[in-house]
Amino acid sequence: MTYPRLPPTARPIAARCFRQTRRRLTYVRQQEQALPTRRSFRDEMTARTVERIRRETKLQLQAMRKLLHALFG
């Protein structure tokens, strides 16, 4: 994703933010795949936490895209 009007000094920062968010989302997806094998209360709480973090991460990524598009798109 490129934003032509994004200052050259801000591009590495924006790219780093997107990479971190995508890594977090990948981690959450991996945790989600392991959930069906778990059965205890603690694992149920883990499942709920993973679901919440995934929603938050997706919202964060969407917000970053909207902000960059509004500022420099």
CHARMM internal coordinates of N, CA and C (Angstrom, degrees):
IC EDIT
DIST 1 N 1 CA 1.4422
DIST 1 CA 1 C 1.5295
ANGL 1 N 1 CA 1 C 107.93
DIST 1 C 2 N 1.3039
ANGL 1 CA 1 C 2 N 115.85
DIHE 1 N 1 CA 1 C 2 N 122.70
DIST 2 N 2 CA 1.4580
ANGL 1 C 2 N 2 CA 119.11
DIHE 1 CA 1 C 2 N 2 CA -179.38
DIST 2 CA 2 C 1.5158
ANGL 2 N 2 CA 2 C 110.00
DIHE 1 C 2 N 2 CA 2 C -120.55
DIST 2 C 3 N 1.2971
ANGL 2 CA 2 C 3 N 114.28
DIHE 2 N 2 CA 2 C 3 N 147.68
DIST 3 N 3 CA 1.4539
ANGL 2 C 3 N 3 CA 121.95
DIHE 2 CA 2 C 3 N 3 CA 177.59
DIST 3 CA 3 C 1.5244
ANGL 3 N 3 CA 3 C 106.35
DIHE 2 C 3 N 3 CA 3 C -126.55
DIST 3 C 4 N 1.3395
ANGL 3 CA 3 C 4 N 117.65
DIHE 3 N 3 CA 3 C 4 N 105.53
DIST 4 N 4 CA 1.4617
ANGL 3 C 4 N 4 CA 121.41
DIHE 3 CA 3 C 4 N 4 CA -173.16
DIST 4 CA 4 C 1.5274
ANGL 4 N 4 CA 4 C 113.99
DIHE 3 C 4 N 4 CA 4 C -57.92
DIST 4 C 5 N 1.3240
ANGL 4 CA 4 C 5 N 117.32
DIHE 4 N 4 CA 4 C 5 N -33.98
DIST 5 N 5 CA 1.4679
ANGL 4 C 5 N 5 CA 118.87
DIHE 4 CA 4 C 5 N 5 CA -176.66
DIST 5 CA 5 C 1.5170
ANGL 5 N 5 CA 5 C 112.69
DIHE 4 C 5 N 5 CA 5 C -89.84
DIST 5 C 6 N 1.3117
ANGL 5 CA 5 C 6 N 117.39
DIHE 5 N 5 CA 5 C 6 N 2.10
DIST 6 N 6 CA 1.4636
ANGL 5 C 6 N 6 CA 121.15
DIHE 5 CA 5 C 6 N 6 CA 177.46
DIST 6 CA 6 C 1.5274
ANGL 6 N 6 CA 6 C 108.41
DIHE 5 C 6 N 6 CA 6 C -69.68
DIST 6 C 7 N 1.3282
ANGL 6 CA 6 C 7 N 118.33
DIHE 6 N 6 CA 6 C 7 N 125.23
DIST 7 N 7 CA 1.4660
ANGL 6 C 7 N 7 CA 120.10
DIHE 6 CA 6 C 7 N 7 CA -179.57
DIST 7 CA 7 C 1.5300
ANGL 7 N 7 CA 7 C 110.80
DIHE 6 C 7 N 7 CA 7 C -57.77
DIST 7 C 8 N 1.3183
ANGL 7 CA 7 C 8 N 117.27
DIHE 7 N 7 CA 7 C 8 N 142.29
DIST 8 N 8 CA 1.4683
ANGL 7 C 8 N 8 CA 120.48
DIHE 7 CA 7 C 8 N 8 CA -178.34
DIST 8 CA 8 C 1.5261
ANGL 8 N 8 CA 8 C 113.50
DIHE 7 C 8 N 8 CA 8 C -55.49
DIST 8 C 9 N 1.3066
ANGL 8 CA 8 C 9 N 117.45
DIHE 8 N 8 CA 8 C 9 N -31.82
DIST 9 N 9 CA 1.4682
ANGL 8 C 9 N 9 CA 119.90
DIHE 8 CA 8 C 9 N 9 CA -179.57
DIST 9 CA 9 C 1.5245
ANGL 9 N 9 CA 9 C 112.07
DIHE 8 C 9 N 9 CA 9 C -72.95
DIST 9 C 10 N 1.3297
ANGL 9 CA 9 C 10 N 117.54
DIHE 9 N 9 CA 9 C 10 N -22.65
DIST 10 N 10 CA 1.4677
ANGL 9 C 10 N 10 CA 121.36
DIHE 9 CA 9 C 10 N 10 CA -178.35
DIST 10 CA 10 C 1.5233
ANGL 10 N 10 CA 10 C 112.28
DIHE 9 C 10 N 10 CA 10 C -89.27
DIST 10 C 11 N 1.3239
ANGL 10 CA 10 C 11 N 117.39
DIHE 10 N 10 CA 10 C 11 N -17.01
DIST 11 N 11 CA 1.4720
ANGL 10 C 11 N 11 CA 119.93
DIHE 10 CA 10 C 11 N 11 CA -176.86
DIST 11 CA 11 C 1.5212
ANGL 11 N 11 CA 11 C 113.21
DIHE 10 C 11 N 11 CA 11 C -61.05
DIST 11 C 12 N 1.3339
ANGL 11 CA 11 C 12 N 119.70
DIHE 11 N 11 CA 11 C 12 N -45.84
DIST 12 N 12 CA 1.4749
ANGL 11 C 12 N 12 CA 118.15
DIHE 11 CA 11 C 12 N 12 CA 178.85
DIST 12 CA 12 C 1.5266
ANGL 12 N 12 CA 12 C 113.04
DIHE 11 C 12 N 12 CA 12 C -62.92
DIST 12 C 13 N 1.3248
ANGL 12 CA 12 C 13 N 116.47
DIHE 12 N 12 CA 12 C 13 N -34.15
DIST 13 N 13 CA 1.4638
ANGL 12 C 13 N 13 CA 120.29
DIHE 12 CA 12 C 13 N 13 CA 179.75
DIST 13 CA 13 C 1.5296
ANGL 13 N 13 CA 13 C 109.96
DIHE 12 C 13 N 13 CA 13 C -67.90
DIST 13 C 14 N 1.3256
ANGL 13 CA 13 C 14 N 116.96
DIHE 13 N 13 CA 13 C 14 N -45.95
DIST 14 N 14 CA 1.4619
ANGL 13 C 14 N 14 CA 120.74
DIHE 13 CA 13 C 14 N 14 CA 178.99
DIST 14 CA 14 C 1.5297
ANGL 14 N 14 CA 14 C 110.47
DIHE 13 C 14 N 14 CA 14 C -63.00
DIST 14 C 15 N 1.3248
ANGL 14 CA 14 C 15 N 116.21
DIHE 14 N 14 CA 14 C 15 N -42.08
DIST 15 N 15 CA 1.4649
ANGL 14 C 15 N 15 CA 120.10
DIHE 14 CA 14 C 15 N 15 CA 179.54
DIST 15 CA 15 C 1.5269
ANGL 15 N 15 CA 15 C 110.74
DIHE 14 C 15 N 15 CA 15 C -63.37
DIST 15 C 16 N 1.3169
ANGL 15 CA 15 C 16 N 117.76
DIHE 15 N 15 CA 15 C 16 N -40.81
DIST 16 N 16 CA 1.4639
ANGL 15 C 16 N 16 CA 121.75
DIHE 15 CA 15 C 16 N 16 CA 179.09
DIST 16 CA 16 C 1.5294
ANGL 16 N 16 CA 16 C 110.79
DIHE 15 C 16 N 16 CA 16 C -63.30
DIST 16 C 17 N 1.3161
ANGL 16 CA 16 C 17 N 116.92
DIHE 16 N 16 CA 16 C 17 N -41.75
DIST 17 N 17 CA 1.4707
ANGL 16 C 17 N 17 CA 120.80
DIHE 16 CA 16 C 17 N 17 CA 178.88
DIST 17 CA 17 C 1.5265
ANGL 17 N 17 CA 17 C 110.66
DIHE 16 C 17 N 17 CA 17 C -62.34
DIST 17 C 18 N 1.3426
ANGL 17 CA 17 C 18 N 116.59
DIHE 17 N 17 CA 17 C 18 N -44.80
DIST 18 N 18 CA 1.4511
ANGL 17 C 18 N 18 CA 119.85
DIHE 17 CA 17 C 18 N 18 CA 178.99
DIST 18 CA 18 C 1.5232
ANGL 18 N 18 CA 18 C 111.11
DIHE 17 C 18 N 18 CA 18 C -63.89
DIST 18 C 19 N 1.3387
ANGL 18 CA 18 C 19 N 117.40
DIHE 18 N 18 CA 18 C 19 N -41.91
DIST 19 N 19 CA 1.4694
ANGL 18 C 19 N 19 CA 120.50
DIHE 18 CA 18 C 19 N 19 CA 179.64
DIST 19 CA 19 C 1.5154
ANGL 19 N 19 CA 19 C 111.11
DIHE 18 C 19 N 19 CA 19 C -62.29
DIST 19 C 20 N 1.3345
ANGL 19 CA 19 C 20 N 117.18
DIHE 19 N 19 CA 19 C 20 N -44.83
DIST 20 N 20 CA 1.4631
ANGL 19 C 20 N 20 CA 120.51
DIHE 19 CA 19 C 20 N 20 CA 179.82
DIST 20 CA 20 C 1.5243
ANGL 20 N 20 CA 20 C 111.16
DIHE 19 C 20 N 20 CA 20 C -61.08
DIST 20 C 21 N 1.3209
ANGL 20 CA 20 C 21 N 116.40
DIHE 20 N 20 CA 20 C 21 N -42.88
DIST 21 N 21 CA 1.4558
ANGL 20 C 21 N 21 CA 120.48
DIHE 20 CA 20 C 21 N 21 CA -178.90
DIST 21 CA 21 C 1.5178
ANGL 21 N 21 CA 21 C 110.39
DIHE 20 C 21 N 21 CA 21 C -66.56
DIST 21 C 22 N 1.3310
ANGL 21 CA 21 C 22 N 117.08
DIHE 21 N 21 CA 21 C 22 N -40.96
DIST 22 N 22 CA 1.4644
ANGL 21 C 22 N 22 CA 119.98
DIHE 21 CA 21 C 22 N 22 CA 178.83
DIST 22 CA 22 C 1.5227
ANGL 22 N 22 CA 22 C 111.31
DIHE 21 C 22 N 22 CA 22 C -66.54
DIST 22 C 23 N 1.3358
ANGL 22 CA 22 C 23 N 117.63
DIHE 22 N 22 CA 22 C 23 N -38.26
DIST 23 N 23 CA 1.4643
ANGL 22 C 23 N 23 CA 120.64
DIHE 22 CA 22 C 23 N 23 CA 176.79
DIST 23 CA 23 C 1.5201
ANGL 23 N 23 CA 23 C 110.85
DIHE 22 C 23 N 23 CA 23 C -62.45
DIST 23 C 24 N 1.3228
ANGL 23 CA 23 C 24 N 115.52
DIHE 23 N 23 CA 23 C 24 N -42.06
DIST 24 N 24 CA 1.4643
ANGL 23 C 24 N 24 CA 120.03
DIHE 23 CA 23 C 24 N 24 CA 179.05
DIST 24 CA 24 C 1.5242
ANGL 24 N 24 CA 24 C 110.51
DIHE 23 C 24 N 24 CA 24 C -62.51
DIST 24 C 25 N 1.3225
ANGL 24 CA 24 C 25 N 116.21
DIHE 24 N 24 CA 24 C 25 N -42.18
DIST 25 N 25 CA 1.4619
ANGL 24 C 25 N 25 CA 120.66
DIHE 24 CA 24 C 25 N 25 CA 178.97
DIST 25 CA 25 C 1.5298
ANGL 25 N 25 CA 25 C 110.69
DIHE 24 C 25 N 25 CA 25 C -65.20
DIST 25 C 26 N 1.3131
ANGL 25 CA 25 C 26 N 117.96
DIHE 25 N 25 CA 25 C 26 N -38.72
DIST 26 N 26 CA 1.4620
ANGL 25 C 26 N 26 CA 121.77
DIHE 25 CA 25 C 26 N 26 CA 176.85
DIST 26 CA 26 C 1.5182
ANGL 26 N 26 CA 26 C 110.57
DIHE 25 C 26 N 26 CA 26 C -62.88
DIST 26 C 27 N 1.3331
ANGL 26 CA 26 C 27 N 116.79
DIHE 26 N 26 CA 26 C 27 N -44.31
DIST 27 N 27 CA 1.4603
ANGL 26 C 27 N 27 CA 121.14
DIHE 26 CA 26 C 27 N 27 CA 178.27
DIST 27 CA 27 C 1.5265
ANGL 27 N 27 CA 27 C 110.79
DIHE 26 C 27 N 27 CA 27 C -60.01
DIST 27 C 28 N 1.3152
ANGL 27 CA 27 C 28 N 116.10
DIHE 27 N 27 CA 27 C 28 N -44.16
DIST 28 N 28 CA 1.4687
ANGL 27 C 28 N 28 CA 120.60
DIHE 27 CA 27 C 28 N 28 CA -179.28
DIST 28 CA 28 C 1.5239
ANGL 28 N 28 CA 28 C 110.18
DIHE 27 C 28 N 28 CA 28 C -63.84
DIST 28 C 29 N 1.3279
ANGL 28 CA 28 C 29 N 117.38
DIHE 28 N 28 CA 28 C 29 N -40.28
DIST 29 N 29 CA 1.4680
ANGL 28 C 29 N 29 CA 120.60
DIHE 28 CA 28 C 29 N 29 CA 178.37
DIST 29 CA 29 C 1.5288
ANGL 29 N 29 CA 29 C 110.64
DIHE 28 C 29 N 29 CA 29 C -63.13
DIST 29 C 30 N 1.3263
ANGL 29 CA 29 C 30 N 117.37
DIHE 29 N 29 CA 29 C 30 N -39.99
DIST 30 N 30 CA 1.4654
ANGL 29 C 30 N 30 CA 120.76
DIHE 29 CA 29 C 30 N 30 CA 178.11
DIST 30 CA 30 C 1.5218
ANGL 30 N 30 CA 30 C 110.49
DIHE 29 C 30 N 30 CA 30 C -63.46
DIST 30 C 31 N 1.3239
ANGL 30 CA 30 C 31 N 116.38
DIHE 30 N 30 CA 30 C 31 N -41.58
DIST 31 N 31 CA 1.4600
ANGL 30 C 31 N 31 CA 119.91
DIHE 30 CA 30 C 31 N 31 CA 178.26
DIST 31 CA 31 C 1.5244
ANGL 31 N 31 CA 31 C 110.64
DIHE 30 C 31 N 31 CA 31 C -64.33
DIST 31 C 32 N 1.3274
ANGL 31 CA 31 C 32 N 116.43
DIHE 31 N 31 CA 31 C 32 N -37.44
DIST 32 N 32 CA 1.4579
ANGL 31 C 32 N 32 CA 121.32
DIHE 31 CA 31 C 32 N 32 CA 179.94
DIST 32 CA 32 C 1.5282
ANGL 32 N 32 CA 32 C 111.51
DIHE 31 C 32 N 32 CA 32 C -63.82
DIST 32 C 33 N 1.3187
ANGL 32 CA 32 C 33 N 116.43
DIHE 32 N 32 CA 32 C 33 N -37.85
DIST 33 N 33 CA 1.4603
ANGL 32 C 33 N 33 CA 119.98
DIHE 32 CA 32 C 33 N 33 CA -179.01
DIST 33 CA 33 C 1.5288
ANGL 33 N 33 CA 33 C 111.74
DIHE 32 C 33 N 33 CA 33 C -66.63
DIST 33 C 34 N 1.3201
ANGL 33 CA 33 C 34 N 117.49
DIHE 33 N 33 CA 33 C 34 N -29.16
DIST 34 N 34 CA 1.4605
ANGL 33 C 34 N 34 CA 121.12
DIHE 33 CA 33 C 34 N 34 CA -179.39
DIST 34 CA 34 C 1.5349
ANGL 34 N 34 CA 34 C 112.24
DIHE 33 C 34 N 34 CA 34 C -82.15
DIST 34 C 35 N 1.3114
ANGL 34 CA 34 C 35 N 118.01
DIHE 34 N 34 CA 34 C 35 N -10.87
DIST 35 N 35 CA 1.4600
ANGL 34 C 35 N 35 CA 120.95
DIHE 34 CA 34 C 35 N 35 CA -173.93
DIST 35 CA 35 C 1.5328
ANGL 35 N 35 CA 35 C 115.89
DIHE 34 C 35 N 35 CA 35 C -66.07
DIST 35 C 36 N 1.3231
ANGL 35 CA 35 C 36 N 120.67
DIHE 35 N 35 CA 35 C 36 N -38.20
DIST 36 N 36 CA 1.4678
ANGL 35 C 36 N 36 CA 118.71
DIHE 35 CA 35 C 36 N 36 CA -177.40
DIST 36 CA 36 C 1.5300
ANGL 36 N 36 CA 36 C 114.47
DIHE 35 C 36 N 36 CA 36 C -59.09
DIST 36 C 37 N 1.3171
ANGL 36 CA 36 C 37 N 117.95
DIHE 36 N 36 CA 36 C 37 N -22.50
DIST 37 N 37 CA 1.4691
ANGL 36 C 37 N 37 CA 120.65
DIHE 36 CA 36 C 37 N 37 CA -179.52
DIST 37 CA 37 C 1.5221
ANGL 37 N 37 CA 37 C 112.40
DIHE 36 C 37 N 37 CA 37 C -82.98
DIST 37 C 38 N 1.2995
ANGL 37 CA 37 C 38 N 118.27
DIHE 37 N 37 CA 37 C 38 N -8.62
DIST 38 N 38 CA 1.4648
ANGL 37 C 38 N 38 CA 122.34
DIHE 37 CA 37 C 38 N 38 CA -176.23
DIST 38 CA 38 C 1.5221
ANGL 38 N 38 CA 38 C 110.90
DIHE 37 C 38 N 38 CA 38 C -97.31
DIST 38 C 39 N 1.3310
ANGL 38 CA 38 C 39 N 116.33
DIHE 38 N 38 CA 38 C 39 N 147.33
DIST 39 N 39 CA 1.4537
ANGL 38 C 39 N 39 CA 119.50
DIHE 38 CA 38 C 39 N 39 CA -175.19
DIST 39 CA 39 C 1.5380
ANGL 39 N 39 CA 39 C 114.61
DIHE 38 C 39 N 39 CA 39 C -134.52
DIST 39 C 40 N 1.2868
ANGL 39 CA 39 C 40 N 120.29
DIHE 39 N 39 CA 39 C 40 N -14.81
DIST 40 N 40 CA 1.4627
ANGL 39 C 40 N 40 CA 121.51
DIHE 39 CA 39 C 40 N 40 CA -173.41
DIST 40 CA 40 C 1.5373
ANGL 40 N 40 CA 40 C 111.90
DIHE 39 C 40 N 40 CA 40 C -79.47
DIST 40 C 41 N 1.3201
ANGL 40 CA 40 C 41 N 116.02
DIHE 40 N 40 CA 40 C 41 N 169.67
DIST 41 N 41 CA 1.4622
ANGL 40 C 41 N 41 CA 122.07
DIHE 40 CA 40 C 41 N 41 CA 178.18
DIST 41 CA 41 C 1.5266
ANGL 41 N 41 CA 41 C 110.38
DIHE 40 C 41 N 41 CA 41 C -60.60
DIST 41 C 42 N 1.3148
ANGL 41 CA 41 C 42 N 115.18
DIHE 41 N 41 CA 41 C 42 N -43.09
DIST 42 N 42 CA 1.4666
ANGL 41 C 42 N 42 CA 119.87
DIHE 41 CA 41 C 42 N 42 CA -179.89
DIST 42 CA 42 C 1.5343
ANGL 42 N 42 CA 42 C 110.63
DIHE 41 C 42 N 42 CA 42 C -60.23
DIST 42 C 43 N 1.3178
ANGL 42 CA 42 C 43 N 115.00
DIHE 42 N 42 CA 42 C 43 N -39.81
DIST 43 N 43 CA 1.4618
ANGL 42 C 43 N 43 CA 118.99
DIHE 42 CA 42 C 43 N 43 CA 178.85
DIST 43 CA 43 C 1.5238
ANGL 43 N 43 CA 43 C 111.67
DIHE 42 C 43 N 43 CA 43 C -69.85
DIST 43 C 44 N 1.3160
ANGL 43 CA 43 C 44 N 117.02
DIHE 43 N 43 CA 43 C 44 N -32.61
DIST 44 N 44 CA 1.4591
ANGL 43 C 44 N 44 CA 120.60
DIHE 43 CA 43 C 44 N 44 CA 175.54
DIST 44 CA 44 C 1.5311
ANGL 44 N 44 CA 44 C 110.26
DIHE 43 C 44 N 44 CA 44 C -64.47
DIST 44 C 45 N 1.3120
ANGL 44 CA 44 C 45 N 115.86
DIHE 44 N 44 CA 44 C 45 N -40.67
DIST 45 N 45 CA 1.4653
ANGL 44 C 45 N 45 CA 119.80
DIHE 44 CA 44 C 45 N 45 CA 177.04
DIST 45 CA 45 C 1.5369
ANGL 45 N 45 CA 45 C 110.24
DIHE 44 C 45 N 45 CA 45 C -65.48
DIST 45 C 46 N 1.3155
ANGL 45 CA 45 C 46 N 116.38
DIHE 45 N 45 CA 45 C 46 N -38.12
DIST 46 N 46 CA 1.4628
ANGL 45 C 46 N 46 CA 120.61
DIHE 45 CA 45 C 46 N 46 CA 176.55
DIST 46 CA 46 C 1.5273
ANGL 46 N 46 CA 46 C 109.90
DIHE 45 C 46 N 46 CA 46 C -61.44
DIST 46 C 47 N 1.3208
ANGL 46 CA 46 C 47 N 116.53
DIHE 46 N 46 CA 46 C 47 N -42.35
DIST 47 N 47 CA 1.4660
ANGL 46 C 47 N 47 CA 120.93
DIHE 46 CA 46 C 47 N 47 CA 179.78
DIST 47 CA 47 C 1.5227
ANGL 47 N 47 CA 47 C 110.87
DIHE 46 C 47 N 47 CA 47 C -61.00
DIST 47 C 48 N 1.3176
ANGL 47 CA 47 C 48 N 116.28
DIHE 47 N 47 CA 47 C 48 N -44.35
DIST 48 N 48 CA 1.4690
ANGL 47 C 48 N 48 CA 119.51
DIHE 47 CA 47 C 48 N 48 CA 179.17
DIST 48 CA 48 C 1.5269
ANGL 48 N 48 CA 48 C 111.53
DIHE 47 C 48 N 48 CA 48 C -64.60
DIST 48 C 49 N 1.3254
ANGL 48 CA 48 C 49 N 115.90
DIHE 48 N 48 CA 48 C 49 N -39.88
DIST 49 N 49 CA 1.4651
ANGL 48 C 49 N 49 CA 120.23
DIHE 48 CA 48 C 49 N 49 CA 179.63
DIST 49 CA 49 C 1.5238
ANGL 49 N 49 CA 49 C 110.81
DIHE 48 C 49 N 49 CA 49 C -65.17
DIST 49 C 50 N 1.3170
ANGL 49 CA 49 C 50 N 116.15
DIHE 49 N 49 CA 49 C 50 N -43.43
DIST 50 N 50 CA 1.4728
ANGL 49 C 50 N 50 CA 120.82
DIHE 49 CA 49 C 50 N 50 CA 179.44
DIST 50 CA 50 C 1.5220
ANGL 50 N 50 CA 50 C 109.97
DIHE 49 C 50 N 50 CA 50 C -61.68
DIST 50 C 51 N 1.3153
ANGL 50 CA 50 C 51 N 116.29
DIHE 50 N 50 CA 50 C 51 N -42.21
DIST 51 N 51 CA 1.4665
ANGL 50 C 51 N 51 CA 120.25
DIHE 50 CA 50 C 51 N 51 CA 179.05
DIST 51 CA 51 C 1.5332
ANGL 51 N 51 CA 51 C 110.98
DIHE 50 C 51 N 51 CA 51 C -62.01
DIST 51 C 52 N 1.3266
ANGL 51 CA 51 C 52 N 116.38
DIHE 51 N 51 CA 51 C 52 N -43.86
DIST 52 N 52 CA 1.4639
ANGL 51 C 52 N 52 CA 120.82
DIHE 51 CA 51 C 52 N 52 CA 179.83
DIST 52 CA 52 C 1.5279
ANGL 52 N 52 CA 52 C 111.13
DIHE 51 C 52 N 52 CA 52 C -64.34
DIST 52 C 53 N 1.3258
ANGL 52 CA 52 C 53 N 116.45
DIHE 52 N 52 CA 52 C 53 N -44.95
DIST 53 N 53 CA 1.4694
ANGL 52 C 53 N 53 CA 120.23
DIHE 52 CA 52 C 53 N 53 CA -179.61
DIST 53 CA 53 C 1.5219
ANGL 53 N 53 CA 53 C 110.70
DIHE 52 C 53 N 53 CA 53 C -63.28
DIST 53 C 54 N 1.3238
ANGL 53 CA 53 C 54 N 116.27
DIHE 53 N 53 CA 53 C 54 N -38.12
DIST 54 N 54 CA 1.4643
ANGL 53 C 54 N 54 CA 119.42
DIHE 53 CA 53 C 54 N 54 CA 179.29
DIST 54 CA 54 C 1.5246
ANGL 54 N 54 CA 54 C 110.88
DIHE 53 C 54 N 54 CA 54 C -62.90
DIST 54 C 55 N 1.3314
ANGL 54 CA 54 C 55 N 116.39
DIHE 54 N 54 CA 54 C 55 N -45.43
DIST 55 N 55 CA 1.4699
ANGL 54 C 55 N 55 CA 119.74
DIHE 54 CA 54 C 55 N 55 CA 177.76
DIST 55 CA 55 C 1.5244
ANGL 55 N 55 CA 55 C 110.85
DIHE 54 C 55 N 55 CA 55 C -59.58
DIST 55 C 56 N 1.3375
ANGL 55 CA 55 C 56 N 116.05
DIHE 55 N 55 CA 55 C 56 N -46.11
DIST 56 N 56 CA 1.4622
ANGL 55 C 56 N 56 CA 120.18
DIHE 55 CA 55 C 56 N 56 CA -178.96
DIST 56 CA 56 C 1.5204
ANGL 56 N 56 CA 56 C 111.40
DIHE 55 C 56 N 56 CA 56 C -62.75
DIST 56 C 57 N 1.3227
ANGL 56 CA 56 C 57 N 116.58
DIHE 56 N 56 CA 56 C 57 N -40.25
DIST 57 N 57 CA 1.4598
ANGL 56 C 57 N 57 CA 120.62
DIHE 56 CA 56 C 57 N 57 CA -178.77
DIST 57 CA 57 C 1.5232
ANGL 57 N 57 CA 57 C 110.93
DIHE 56 C 57 N 57 CA 57 C -66.40
DIST 57 C 58 N 1.3295
ANGL 57 CA 57 C 58 N 116.48
DIHE 57 N 57 CA 57 C 58 N -42.13
DIST 58 N 58 CA 1.4658
ANGL 57 C 58 N 58 CA 119.47
DIHE 57 CA 57 C 58 N 58 CA 177.80
DIST 58 CA 58 C 1.5248
ANGL 58 N 58 CA 58 C 111.11
DIHE 57 C 58 N 58 CA 58 C -62.86
DIST 58 C 59 N 1.3261
ANGL 58 CA 58 C 59 N 115.75
DIHE 58 N 58 CA 58 C 59 N -42.06
DIST 59 N 59 CA 1.4636
ANGL 58 C 59 N 59 CA 119.33
DIHE 58 CA 58 C 59 N 59 CA 178.37
DIST 59 CA 59 C 1.5182
ANGL 59 N 59 CA 59 C 111.36
DIHE 58 C 59 N 59 CA 59 C -63.80
DIST 59 C 60 N 1.3317
ANGL 59 CA 59 C 60 N 116.24
DIHE 59 N 59 CA 59 C 60 N -38.90
DIST 60 N 60 CA 1.4569
ANGL 59 C 60 N 60 CA 120.53
DIHE 59 CA 59 C 60 N 60 CA 178.90
DIST 60 CA 60 C 1.5234
ANGL 60 N 60 CA 60 C 110.33
DIHE 59 C 60 N 60 CA 60 C -63.29
DIST 60 C 61 N 1.3198
ANGL 60 CA 60 C 61 N 117.58
DIHE 60 N 60 CA 60 C 61 N -43.48
DIST 61 N 61 CA 1.4583
ANGL 60 C 61 N 61 CA 121.91
DIHE 60 CA 60 C 61 N 61 CA 179.85
DIST 61 CA 61 C 1.5208
ANGL 61 N 61 CA 61 C 110.50
DIHE 60 C 61 N 61 CA 61 C -64.05
DIST 61 C 62 N 1.3330
ANGL 61 CA 61 C 62 N 117.07
DIHE 61 N 61 CA 61 C 62 N -43.08
DIST 62 N 62 CA 1.4569
ANGL 61 C 62 N 62 CA 120.89
DIHE 61 CA 61 C 62 N 62 CA 178.05
DIST 62 CA 62 C 1.5267
ANGL 62 N 62 CA 62 C 110.94
DIHE 61 C 62 N 62 CA 62 C -62.64
DIST 62 C 63 N 1.3205
ANGL 62 CA 62 C 63 N 116.40
DIHE 62 N 62 CA 62 C 63 N -42.27
DIST 63 N 63 CA 1.4704
ANGL 62 C 63 N 63 CA 120.21
DIHE 62 CA 62 C 63 N 63 CA -179.64
DIST 63 CA 63 C 1.5202
ANGL 63 N 63 CA 63 C 111.05
DIHE 62 C 63 N 63 CA 63 C -64.76
DIST 63 C 64 N 1.3257
ANGL 63 CA 63 C 64 N 116.64
DIHE 63 N 63 CA 63 C 64 N -40.13
DIST 64 N 64 CA 1.4673
ANGL 63 C 64 N 64 CA 119.50
DIHE 63 CA 63 C 64 N 64 CA 178.95
DIST 64 CA 64 C 1.5228
ANGL 64 N 64 CA 64 C 110.56
DIHE 63 C 64 N 64 CA 64 C -63.94
DIST 64 C 65 N 1.3211
ANGL 64 CA 64 C 65 N 116.78
DIHE 64 N 64 CA 64 C 65 N -41.80
DIST 65 N 65 CA 1.4684
ANGL 64 C 65 N 65 CA 120.35
DIHE 64 CA 64 C 65 N 65 CA 178.71
DIST 65 CA 65 C 1.5192
ANGL 65 N 65 CA 65 C 111.51
DIHE 64 C 65 N 65 CA 65 C -63.56
DIST 65 C 66 N 1.3336
ANGL 65 CA 65 C 66 N 116.13
DIHE 65 N 65 CA 65 C 66 N -44.76
DIST 66 N 66 CA 1.4781
ANGL 65 C 66 N 66 CA 120.03
DIHE 65 CA 65 C 66 N 66 CA 179.57
DIST 66 CA 66 C 1.5243
ANGL 66 N 66 CA 66 C 110.76
DIHE 65 C 66 N 66 CA 66 C -62.60
DIST 66 C 67 N 1.3225
ANGL 66 CA 66 C 67 N 116.86
DIHE 66 N 66 CA 66 C 67 N -42.40
DIST 67 N 67 CA 1.4542
ANGL 66 C 67 N 67 CA 120.67
DIHE 66 CA 66 C 67 N 67 CA -178.96
DIST 67 CA 67 C 1.5233
ANGL 67 N 67 CA 67 C 110.53
DIHE 66 C 67 N 67 CA 67 C -63.85
DIST 67 C 68 N 1.3357
ANGL 67 CA 67 C 68 N 116.62
DIHE 67 N 67 CA 67 C 68 N -47.79
DIST 68 N 68 CA 1.4546
ANGL 67 C 68 N 68 CA 118.94
DIHE 67 CA 67 C 68 N 68 CA -179.90
DIST 68 CA 68 C 1.5208
ANGL 68 N 68 CA 68 C 111.08
DIHE 67 C 68 N 68 CA 68 C -63.99
DIST 68 C 69 N 1.3286
ANGL 68 CA 68 C 69 N 116.70
DIHE 68 N 68 CA 68 C 69 N -38.47
DIST 69 N 69 CA 1.4668
ANGL 68 C 69 N 69 CA 119.40
DIHE 68 CA 68 C 69 N 69 CA 178.70
DIST 69 CA 69 C 1.5298
ANGL 69 N 69 CA 69 C 110.35
DIHE 68 C 69 N 69 CA 69 C -65.70
DIST 69 C 70 N 1.3171
ANGL 69 CA 69 C 70 N 117.02
DIHE 69 N 69 CA 69 C 70 N -41.47
DIST 70 N 70 CA 1.4641
ANGL 69 C 70 N 70 CA 120.21
DIHE 69 CA 69 C 70 N 70 CA -179.49
DIST 70 CA 70 C 1.5254
ANGL 70 N 70 CA 70 C 111.42
DIHE 69 C 70 N 70 CA 70 C -67.26
DIST 70 C 71 N 1.3130
ANGL 70 CA 70 C 71 N 116.50
DIHE 70 N 70 CA 70 C 71 N -37.73
DIST 71 N 71 CA 1.4595
ANGL 70 C 71 N 71 CA 119.49
DIHE 70 CA 70 C 71 N 71 CA -177.48
DIST 71 CA 71 C 1.5217
ANGL 71 N 71 CA 71 C 113.68
DIHE 70 C 71 N 71 CA 71 C -80.37
DIST 71 C 72 N 1.3374
ANGL 71 CA 71 C 72 N 115.70
DIHE 71 N 71 CA 71 C 72 N -40.55
DIST 72 N 72 CA 1.4588
ANGL 71 C 72 N 72 CA 118.02
DIHE 71 CA 71 C 72 N 72 CA -169.48
DIST 72 CA 72 C 1.5160
ANGL 72 N 72 CA 72 C 114.08
DIHE 71 C 72 N 72 CA 72 C -129.54
DIST 72 C 73 N 1.3229
ANGL 72 CA 72 C 73 N 118.66
DIHE 72 N 72 CA 72 C 73 N 0.67
DIST 73 N 73 CA 1.4722
ANGL 72 C 73 N 73 CA 121.27
DIHE 72 CA 72 C 73 N 73 CA -175.67
DIST 73 CA 73 C 1.4547
ANGL 73 N 73 CA 73 C 110.63
DIHE 72 C 73 N 73 CA 73 C -77.73
END
COOR INIT
IC SEED 1 N 1 CA 1 C
IC BUILD
